[in-house]
Amino acid sequence: MQAELGGGLAYNTVHTILSRLYGKGMVLRDADGRRGAYRPARDAAELIAETMHEALDRGPDPIAVLRHFVTGLSTGEARALRELLGEEGPP
């Protein structure tokens, strides 16, 4: 992993960062005996969705936030949202 990151980071630096991320539940450590076998605990979509939920929880009016959000969606994004909600949209 150290080589993949590049930038001349020391092994100890990479290990410290991964250990902290593991402690926060951001990465998982594989227990198959390989040294340095880490992987993300969640994929990018899950992390972004969590951030969106946190943003809605912080605001005083989450419905207004959603209203502003959906008015900025592209046609394809709006269609996908309708499908996910089980609604029929315009063709």
C-alpha positions as CSV (number, residue, x, y, z in Angstrom):
1,M,0.0,0.0,0.0
2,Q,2.9,2.3,0.8
3,A,4.2,2.0,-2.8
4,E,0.7,2.6,-4.3
5,L,0.3,5.9,-2.4
6,G,3.6,7.3,-3.7
7,G,4.8,10.6,-2.5
8,G,7.6,9.2,-0.4
9,L,5.5,8.5,2.7
10,A,7.3,6.5,5.3
11,Y,6.0,3.0,6.3
12,N,5.4,4.2,9.8
13,T,3.3,7.1,8.5
14,V,1.1,4.9,6.4
15,H,0.8,2.3,9.2
16,T,-0.3,5.0,11.7
17,I,-2.9,6.5,9.3
18,L,-4.3,3.0,8.5
19,S,-4.4,2.1,12.2
20,R,-6.3,5.3,13.0
21,L,-8.8,4.7,10.1
22,Y,-9.2,1.1,11.4
23,G,-10.0,2.4,14.9
24,K,-12.6,4.7,13.4
25,G,-14.2,1.9,11.4
26,M,-13.2,3.4,8.1
27,V,-11.1,0.5,6.9
28,L,-11.1,-3.2,7.7
29,R,-8.1,-5.3,8.3
30,D,-8.0,-8.7,6.6
31,A,-7.2,-11.5,8.9
32,D,-5.6,-13.9,6.4
33,G,-2.1,-13.4,7.7
34,R,-0.9,-10.9,5.0
35,R,0.8,-7.9,6.4
36,G,-0.9,-4.6,5.5
37,A,-4.1,-6.1,4.0
38,Y,-6.6,-3.3,4.5
39,R,-9.7,-2.5,2.5
40,P,-12.4,0.2,2.8
41,A,-15.2,-0.6,5.2
42,R,-17.7,1.1,2.9
43,D,-17.7,2.1,-0.7
44,A,-17.7,5.7,-2.0
45,A,-21.5,5.7,-2.5
46,E,-22.2,4.6,1.1
47,L,-19.9,7.3,2.4
48,I,-21.5,10.0,0.3
49,A,-25.0,8.9,1.3
50,E,-23.9,9.0,5.0
51,T,-22.7,12.5,4.5
52,M,-25.9,13.5,2.9
53,H,-27.9,12.1,5.8
54,E,-25.7,13.9,8.3
55,A,-26.3,17.2,6.4
56,L,-30.0,16.7,6.4
57,D,-29.9,16.0,10.2
58,R,-28.0,19.2,10.8
59,G,-30.4,21.6,9.1
60,P,-33.5,23.1,10.6
61,D,-35.6,22.2,7.6
62,P,-34.6,18.9,5.9
63,I,-37.6,19.0,3.5
64,A,-36.5,22.4,2.2
65,V,-33.0,21.0,1.7
66,L,-34.4,18.0,-0.2
67,R,-36.5,20.4,-2.4
68,H,-33.5,22.4,-3.3
69,F,-31.5,19.3,-4.0
70,V,-34.0,17.6,-6.3
71,T,-34.5,20.7,-8.3
72,G,-30.9,20.6,-9.3
73,L,-30.9,17.0,-10.5
74,S,-30.3,16.1,-14.1
75,T,-33.1,14.4,-16.1
76,G,-31.3,11.1,-15.7
77,E,-30.8,11.5,-12.0
78,A,-34.5,12.6,-11.5
79,R,-35.6,9.5,-13.5
80,A,-33.4,7.2,-11.4
81,L,-34.8,8.8,-8.2
82,R,-38.3,8.2,-9.3
83,E,-37.5,4.6,-10.1
84,L,-35.9,4.1,-6.7
85,L,-39.0,5.6,-5.0
86,G,-41.3,3.4,-7.1
87,E,-42.9,6.2,-9.0
88,E,-43.5,6.6,-12.7
89,G,-42.0,9.6,-14.3
90,P,-42.3,11.2,-17.7
91,P,-40.6,9.1,-20.4
